[in-house]
Amino acid sequence: MRIATGELLFPVLVLGFCAAYYIDTRGLPDRSMMYAGPLLYTTVLLAVVTVFKHAVSFDRQSIKRERGERNESTPFIGWGTDEETATDKLEKKSRSTGFGTSSAVGLAVLLIGYLLSLYVVPFVVGTAGFLGCALYILGERRPARILIYSLGFTILTWGVFVEWLLVPLP
C-alpha cells in the first residue's frame, strides 16, 4: 500500500470541516438539518472516495511477487509485460504535475494566510489573491486563466452572498 501525502490534504481538510460542522449542529432539531444532513454525509462519502481513489493505492503485483505467485495474465520471464503499476503511474503523475508534499504544505500555509488576511484586507482582495496563488501552486501557469478564474469566482461568490442572499462578507 502506498500513500500520496500531497493528495491527502484536501480530503482530510474536508473531513475535518465536516466533523466540526457535525459537532456544532448535532443539537439542532431534525427539521433544521433536513437539507444539511444529506449534504454533509454526501460530502464525507466523496472525501473518503477521493482518499481511496487518488491518495491510497494498493500494489497487488508486488504483493504477488513477494509471495512468489505468478500472475496468469503475464507471460513467463516478463516478455512483453508492462511492469508499471497503478502506484507507479500515480507517483509519475504527481511528479509531472509538481504536486507533492511540498505543494500540499504550501497550500496549507496559503490557506492559513488567507484566513488571517480576512481580518486585514477586504474579502474581494484576499479571495482573489488566494485563488490566484492557489492556482499557481496547483500548476496553472497561464496568467490569463489565473486572472479570469480568480476574479470571476471572487465576483460570483461576492454576488451570491452580498447581492442575492444579503449576507455581508468580511
The 8 nearest C-alpha neighbors of each residue, nearest first, counted from 0:
[[1, 57, 56, 58, 2, 55, 59, 86],
 [2, 0, 56, 55, 57, 3, 86, 58],
 [1, 3, 55, 54, 4, 56, 0, 7],
 [4, 2, 54, 5, 6, 55, 1, 7],
 [5, 3, 7, 6, 2, 100, 54, 99],
 [6, 4, 100, 99, 103, 7, 3, 8],
 [5, 7, 54, 4, 3, 8, 53, 9],
 [6, 8, 4, 5, 54, 10, 9, 11],
 [9, 7, 11, 6, 10, 5, 12, 103],
 [8, 10, 12, 11, 7, 13, 6, 46],
 [11, 9, 46, 13, 12, 7, 8, 14],
 [10, 12, 14, 13, 8, 9, 7, 15],
 [13, 11, 15, 9, 10, 14, 8, 16],
 [14, 12, 10, 16, 15, 11, 17, 9],
 [13, 15, 17, 11, 12, 16, 10, 18],
 [16, 14, 12, 18, 13, 17, 11, 19],
 [15, 17, 19, 13, 18, 14, 20, 12],
 [18, 16, 14, 20, 15, 19, 21, 13],
 [17, 19, 21, 15, 16, 20, 14, 22],
 [20, 18, 16, 22, 21, 17, 23, 15],
 [21, 19, 17, 23, 18, 22, 16, 24],
 [20, 22, 18, 24, 19, 23, 25, 17],
 [21, 23, 19, 20, 25, 24, 18, 26],
 [24, 22, 20, 21, 25, 19, 26, 18],
 [25, 23, 21, 26, 27, 22, 20, 32],
 [24, 26, 27, 22, 21, 23, 28, 20],
 [27, 25, 24, 28, 23, 22, 29, 21],
 [26, 28, 24, 25, 31, 29, 32, 30],
 [29, 27, 30, 31, 26, 32, 25, 24],
 [30, 28, 32, 31, 33, 27, 36, 26],
 [29, 31, 33, 32, 28, 27, 34, 35],
 [32, 30, 29, 28, 33, 27, 34, 35],
 [31, 33, 35, 36, 29, 30, 34, 28],
 [32, 34, 30, 31, 35, 36, 29, 37],
 [35, 33, 32, 36, 37, 38, 31, 30],
 [34, 36, 32, 38, 37, 33, 39, 31],
 [37, 35, 39, 32, 38, 34, 33, 40],
 [38, 36, 40, 39, 35, 41, 34, 33],
 [39, 37, 41, 35, 36, 40, 42, 34],
 [38, 40, 36, 42, 37, 41, 35, 43],
 [39, 41, 43, 37, 42, 38, 44, 36],
 [40, 42, 44, 38, 43, 39, 37, 45],
 [41, 43, 45, 39, 40, 44, 38, 46],
 [44, 42, 40, 46, 41, 45, 14, 47],
 [43, 45, 41, 47, 42, 46, 40, 48],
 [46, 44, 48, 42, 47, 43, 49, 41],
 [47, 45, 10, 49, 43, 44, 48, 42],
 [48, 46, 50, 44, 49, 45, 43, 51],
 [47, 49, 45, 51, 50, 46, 52, 44],
 [50, 48, 46, 52, 47, 51, 53, 45],
 [51, 49, 54, 47, 48, 52, 53, 55],
 [50, 52, 55, 48, 49, 53, 54, 47],
 [51, 53, 49, 50, 48, 54, 55, 56],
 [54, 52, 50, 49, 51, 55, 6, 56],
 [55, 53, 3, 50, 6, 2, 7, 51],
 [56, 54, 2, 51, 1, 53, 50, 3],
 [57, 55, 1, 0, 86, 58, 2, 54],
 [56, 58, 0, 59, 1, 55, 86, 85],
 [57, 59, 60, 61, 0, 86, 56, 62],
 [58, 60, 62, 61, 57, 63, 84, 0],
 [61, 59, 63, 62, 58, 64, 84, 70],
 [60, 62, 64, 63, 59, 58, 65, 66],
 [63, 61, 65, 59, 60, 64, 66, 58],
 [62, 64, 68, 66, 60, 61, 65, 67],
 [65, 63, 61, 67, 66, 62, 68, 60],
 [64, 66, 62, 63, 67, 61, 68, 60],
 [67, 65, 63, 64, 68, 62, 61, 69],
 [66, 68, 64, 65, 63, 69, 62, 61],
 [69, 67, 63, 66, 64, 70, 65, 62],
 [68, 70, 71, 67, 63, 64, 73, 75],
 [69, 71, 72, 73, 68, 63, 60, 74],
 [72, 70, 73, 69, 74, 75, 68, 63],
 [71, 73, 70, 74, 69, 80, 75, 77],
 [74, 72, 71, 70, 80, 75, 77, 69],
 [75, 73, 77, 78, 76, 72, 80, 71],
 [74, 76, 77, 78, 73, 69, 71, 70],
 [77, 75, 78, 74, 73, 80, 79, 69],
 [78, 76, 80, 75, 74, 79, 73, 82],
 [79, 77, 80, 76, 74, 75, 73, 81],
 [78, 80, 77, 81, 74, 73, 76, 82],
 [81, 79, 77, 78, 82, 73, 74, 83],
 [80, 82, 83, 79, 84, 77, 73, 78],
 [83, 81, 80, 84, 77, 60, 87, 79],
 [84, 82, 81, 87, 88, 85, 86, 80],
 [83, 85, 87, 86, 82, 88, 58, 60],
 [84, 86, 88, 87, 89, 83, 58, 56],
 [87, 85, 89, 84, 88, 56, 90, 58],
 [86, 88, 90, 84, 89, 85, 83, 91],
 [87, 89, 85, 91, 86, 90, 92, 84],
 [90, 88, 86, 92, 87, 91, 85, 93],
 [89, 91, 93, 87, 92, 88, 94, 86],
 [90, 92, 88, 94, 89, 93, 87, 95],
 [93, 91, 95, 89, 90, 94, 88, 96],
 [92, 94, 90, 96, 98, 95, 91, 97],
 [95, 93, 97, 91, 92, 96, 90, 98],
 [96, 94, 92, 97, 93, 91, 98, 90],
 [97, 95, 93, 98, 94, 92, 138, 137],
 [96, 98, 94, 95, 93, 99, 138, 102],
 [99, 97, 102, 93, 96, 5, 137, 94],
 [98, 100, 5, 102, 101, 93, 97, 103],
 [99, 101, 5, 103, 102, 4, 104, 98],
 [100, 102, 104, 103, 99, 105, 98, 5],
 [103, 101, 105, 99, 98, 104, 100, 106],
 [104, 102, 100, 106, 5, 105, 101, 107],
 [103, 105, 107, 101, 106, 102, 108, 100],
 [106, 104, 102, 108, 103, 107, 109, 101],
 [105, 107, 109, 103, 104, 108, 102, 110],
 [108, 106, 104, 110, 109, 105, 103, 111],
 [109, 107, 105, 111, 110, 106, 112, 104],
 [108, 110, 106, 112, 107, 111, 113, 105],
 [111, 109, 113, 107, 112, 108, 106, 114],
 [110, 112, 108, 114, 113, 109, 115, 107],
 [113, 111, 109, 115, 110, 114, 116, 108],
 [114, 112, 116, 110, 111, 115, 109, 129],
 [113, 115, 111, 116, 112, 117, 110, 118],
 [114, 116, 112, 113, 117, 118, 111, 119],
 [117, 115, 113, 119, 118, 114, 120, 112],
 [116, 118, 119, 115, 120, 114, 122, 121],
 [117, 119, 116, 115, 120, 169, 114, 121],
 [120, 118, 116, 117, 121, 115, 125, 122],
 [121, 119, 117, 116, 125, 118, 122, 124],
 [122, 120, 124, 123, 125, 169, 117, 119],
 [123, 121, 125, 169, 124, 126, 117, 168],
 [122, 124, 126, 121, 125, 127, 153, 157],
 [123, 125, 127, 121, 122, 126, 128, 120],
 [126, 124, 128, 122, 127, 123, 129, 120],
 [125, 127, 129, 123, 128, 124, 122, 130],
 [126, 128, 149, 130, 124, 129, 125, 150],
 [129, 127, 131, 125, 126, 130, 132, 124],
 [128, 130, 126, 132, 131, 127, 133, 125],
 [131, 129, 133, 149, 127, 132, 128, 126],
 [130, 132, 128, 134, 149, 129, 133, 145],
 [131, 133, 135, 129, 134, 130, 128, 136],
 [134, 132, 130, 136, 135, 131, 129, 137],
 [133, 135, 137, 131, 132, 136, 139, 130],
 [134, 136, 139, 132, 138, 133, 137, 140],
 [137, 135, 133, 138, 134, 132, 102, 106],
 [138, 136, 134, 135, 133, 139, 98, 102],
 [137, 139, 135, 136, 140, 96, 134, 97],
 [140, 138, 135, 134, 141, 137, 145, 136],
 [141, 139, 135, 142, 138, 145, 134, 144],
 [140, 142, 144, 143, 139, 145, 146, 135],
 [143, 141, 145, 144, 146, 140, 139, 147],
 [144, 142, 146, 145, 141, 147, 148, 140],
 [145, 143, 147, 146, 142, 141, 148, 139],
 [144, 146, 142, 148, 143, 131, 147, 149],
 [145, 147, 143, 149, 144, 148, 150, 142],
 [148, 146, 144, 150, 151, 145, 149, 143],
 [147, 149, 151, 145, 146, 150, 152, 144],
 [148, 150, 127, 130, 146, 131, 152, 151],
 [151, 149, 153, 147, 152, 127, 148, 146],
 [152, 150, 148, 154, 153, 149, 147, 155],
 [151, 153, 155, 149, 154, 150, 148, 156],
 [152, 154, 150, 156, 155, 151, 127, 149],
 [153, 155, 157, 151, 156, 152, 158, 150],
 [156, 154, 152, 158, 153, 157, 151, 159],
 [157, 155, 153, 159, 158, 154, 152, 160],
 [156, 158, 154, 160, 155, 159, 161, 153],
 [159, 157, 162, 155, 156, 161, 160, 154],
 [160, 158, 163, 156, 157, 162, 161, 155],
 [159, 161, 164, 166, 157, 158, 163, 162],
 [162, 160, 165, 166, 158, 167, 157, 159],
 [163, 161, 158, 165, 159, 160, 164, 157],
 [162, 164, 159, 165, 160, 161, 158, 166],
 [163, 165, 160, 166, 161, 162, 159, 158],
 [166, 164, 161, 162, 163, 160, 167, 159],
 [167, 165, 161, 160, 164, 168, 162, 163],
 [168, 166, 161, 165, 169, 160, 164, 157],
 [167, 169, 166, 122, 161, 160, 157, 121],
 [168, 122, 121, 117, 167, 118, 120, 123]]
